[in-house]
Amino acid sequence: MAEFRQGKTVKTLTLKGREVVFRYPKMSDIDQMWRNYNRMIREGAMLSRNTVIKKKDSREWLESRIKQMRQNKAVQIMVEVEGKIIGSADIKRDPMEVSTHSGDLGIAITKEYRGIGIGPALLDVVCFLAKKRMRLKIVKFTVYSENRHAIHVYEKCGFRKAGVIPKRIYKKGKYIDDIIMYKPL
Ligand SMILES: CC(C)(COP(=O)(O)OP(=O)(O)OC[C@H]1O[C@@H](n2cnc3c(N)ncnc32)[C@H](O)[C@@H]1OP(=O)(O)O)[C@@H](O)C(=O)NCCC(=O)NCCS
């Protein structure tokens, strides 16, 4: 099982002739991570923010994430293709004492690299590590009802819908339903 060390490769695969590396984060990822995230926000990707993030906040987030990984409170996988970070996925342990066996998932891949199978492979790896390293039993998250691509991929990877929170999300001037999804590990 892959013990945490900054930058350590967890898995390498070839998709559509390209080598795709899944690895742990390192502090020097900060510039690319910050740029990618803000590019996706500007593009209108269905993520948890409407506005771009400051680099300082992004750095603090990454510092805290690396600390959480050392404490087995989170697992984060960066995706690298030809030396460039093109996405990531994470699962963070629930803080409530009664549900520490459960975690919240997030995933995002930059536009140019969507649709070639990286998402399903990444979901497999991050869930495997959450089960083995963090001993999690359930992964959950919410996804906007309009995000048909993500919902298709989640269902293909064994995630199930648990319910809908009507109009929970306000984005681009309108309210959108939020779908709760989960998977037992
Ligand atoms: C959602 C996401 C993680 C999926 O990863 P990915 O690497 O693009 O996934 P895939 O390569 O498997 O996608 C291709 C599959 O999706 C299907 N697909 C593509 N667009 C679709 C759409 N609009 N509606 C339904 N299915 C769609 C394809 O037909 C293909 O299905 P198949 O494998 O059954 O043939 C990625 O697209 C992403 O990061 N999106 C932006 C951020 C985001 O939405 N994150 C999730 C927030 S909850």
PDBQT file of the ligand as one rigid body, heavy atoms in Angstrom, charges set to zero:
ROOT
HETATM    1  C1  LIG A 201     -16.632  14.495 -14.312  1.00  0.00    +0.000 C 
HETATM    2  C2  LIG A 201     -15.199  14.072 -14.637  1.00  0.00    +0.000 C 
HETATM    3  C3  LIG A 201     -14.409  13.869 -13.357  1.00  0.00    +0.000 C 
HETATM    4  C4  LIG A 201     -15.236  12.745 -15.436  1.00  0.00    +0.000 C 
HETATM    5  O1  LIG A 201     -13.919  12.347 -15.764  1.00  0.00    +0.000 OA
HETATM    6  P1  LIG A 201     -13.517  11.948 -17.263  1.00  0.00    +0.000 P 
HETATM    7  O2  LIG A 201     -12.094  11.553 -17.253  1.00  0.00    +0.000 OA
HETATM    8  O3  LIG A 201     -13.875  13.074 -18.176  1.00  0.00    +0.000 OA
HETATM    9  O4  LIG A 201     -14.472  10.676 -17.474  1.00  0.00    +0.000 OA
HETATM   10  P2  LIG A 201     -14.594   9.753 -18.776  1.00  0.00    +0.000 P 
HETATM   11  O5  LIG A 201     -13.404   9.904 -19.650  1.00  0.00    +0.000 OA
HETATM   12  O6  LIG A 201     -14.936   8.363 -18.344  1.00  0.00    +0.000 OA
HETATM   13  O7  LIG A 201     -15.877  10.323 -19.522  1.00  0.00    +0.000 OA
HETATM   14  C5  LIG A 201     -16.331   9.643 -20.668  1.00  0.00    +0.000 C 
HETATM   15  C6  LIG A 201     -17.678   9.006 -20.403  1.00  0.00    +0.000 C 
HETATM   16  O8  LIG A 201     -18.643  10.042 -20.062  1.00  0.00    +0.000 OA
HETATM   17  C7  LIG A 201     -19.695  10.058 -21.043  1.00  0.00    +0.000 C 
HETATM   18  N1  LIG A 201     -20.116  11.448 -21.211  1.00  0.00    +0.000 N 
HETATM   19  C8  LIG A 201     -19.412  12.485 -21.695  1.00  0.00    +0.000 A 
HETATM   20  N2  LIG A 201     -20.161  13.614 -21.678  1.00  0.00    +0.000 NA
HETATM   21  C9  LIG A 201     -21.370  13.263 -21.190  1.00  0.00    +0.000 A 
HETATM   22  C10 LIG A 201     -22.567  13.976 -20.927  1.00  0.00    +0.000 A 
HETATM   23  N3  LIG A 201     -22.672  15.296 -21.174  1.00  0.00    +0.000 N 
HETATM   24  N4  LIG A 201     -23.619  13.299 -20.410  1.00  0.00    +0.000 NA
HETATM   25  C11 LIG A 201     -23.523  11.971 -20.129  1.00  0.00    +0.000 A 
HETATM   26  N5  LIG A 201     -22.404  11.237 -20.351  1.00  0.00    +0.000 NA
HETATM   27  C12 LIG A 201     -21.344  11.888 -20.880  1.00  0.00    +0.000 A 
HETATM   28  C13 LIG A 201     -19.059   9.466 -22.282  1.00  0.00    +0.000 C 
HETATM   29  O9  LIG A 201     -20.034   8.958 -23.177  1.00  0.00    +0.000 OA
HETATM   30  C14 LIG A 201     -18.219   8.342 -21.671  1.00  0.00    +0.000 C 
HETATM   31  O10 LIG A 201     -19.071   7.287 -21.273  1.00  0.00    +0.000 OA
HETATM   32  P3  LIG A 201     -18.636   5.721 -21.420  1.00  0.00    +0.000 P 
HETATM   33  O11 LIG A 201     -17.330   5.581 -20.732  1.00  0.00    +0.000 OA
HETATM   34  O12 LIG A 201     -19.743   4.979 -20.728  1.00  0.00    +0.000 OA
HETATM   35  O13 LIG A 201     -18.534   5.465 -22.871  1.00  0.00    +0.000 OA
HETATM   36  C15 LIG A 201     -14.483  15.163 -15.508  1.00  0.00    +0.000 C 
HETATM   37  O14 LIG A 201     -15.169  15.283 -16.720  1.00  0.00    +0.000 OA
HETATM   38  C16 LIG A 201     -14.371  16.523 -14.834  1.00  0.00    +0.000 C 
HETATM   39  O15 LIG A 201     -13.424  16.762 -14.113  1.00  0.00    +0.000 OA
HETATM   40  N6  LIG A 201     -15.331  17.456 -15.086  1.00  0.00    +0.000 N 
HETATM   41  C17 LIG A 201     -15.269  18.823 -14.582  1.00  0.00    +0.000 C 
HETATM   42  C18 LIG A 201     -15.302  18.934 -13.081  1.00  0.00    +0.000 C 
HETATM   43  C19 LIG A 201     -16.490  18.193 -12.487  1.00  0.00    +0.000 C 
HETATM   44  O16 LIG A 201     -17.603  18.268 -12.985  1.00  0.00    +0.000 OA
HETATM   45  N7  LIG A 201     -16.208  17.488 -11.385  1.00  0.00    +0.000 N 
HETATM   46  C20 LIG A 201     -17.217  16.723 -10.663  1.00  0.00    +0.000 C 
HETATM   47  C21 LIG A 201     -17.872  17.589  -9.644  1.00  0.00    +0.000 C 
HETATM   48  S1  LIG A 201     -19.049  16.676  -8.662  1.00  0.00    +0.000 SA
ENDROOT
TORSDOF 0
